[in-house]
Amino acid sequence: NAGVMQNPRHLVRRRGQEARLRCSPMKGHSHVYWYRQLPEEGLKFMVYLQKENIIDESGMPKERFSAEFPKEGPSILRIQQVVRGDSAAYFCASSLAIQETQYFGPGTRLLVL
Amino acid sequence: AQSVTQLGSHVSVSEGALVLLRCNYSSSVPPYLFWYVQYPNQGLQLLLKYTTGATLVKGINGFEAEFKKSETSFHLTKPSAHMSDAAEYFCAVSEQYGGSQGNLIFGKGTKLSVKP
């Protein structure tokens, strides 16, 4: 059973470009969470999605960031018009149900030049 | 709002020595509690978790943690450190109830070094 998969593992963007981060949850998992890890910081919750629904986006910046988890395909975290402050590691986690163990992917390390 | 405090951003122990990583949380209602480990350039791996029941929880790789409600603590221990334990350790909580249940709130992490 494959774990949580994220791609790309590393992403370099110039200021003003768009970044798309993909997350494929573990087989059978319908709950997906996105977290951001800034240098020397712990992970910060961004958004929680179930298939086709955003359940909690209280940790998402109000502008430029969006997330989706379509019926088919991976969950996507999209960052428009990236700025240097968006440079971070973005982790996706999935679980079978709410409050069940979250399994983390290897992360996407975004560098904005 | 919930918060998690990990005392000591860096801890160094000798191989074979006791490992003690501290974690305190702020909540009037006991949350669910977790310890995760992160190796360089990798994702997080769950070491152990506490939800209900026995307050001493055993995890993988010989780690254990004890939930102490009176101290709002969930410290992580291992009797004898191994070189392979060198990594960063994160304590996390999630609320049992409410709109934010399921979201993990992390501490800032503790980097563990193991000296030969």
Interface residues (C-beta under 8 A of the other chain):
Chain A: V4 Q6 H31 Y33 Y35 E40 E41 G42 L43 K44 F45 Y48 I55 D56 S58 G59 F91 A93 S95 I98 Q99 T101 Q102 Y103 F104 G105 P106 G107 R109
Chain B: V4 Y32 Y36 N41 Q42 G43 L44 Q45 L46 K49 T51 F90 A92 S94 Q96 G99 S100 Q101 G102 N103 L104 I105 F106 G107 K108 G109
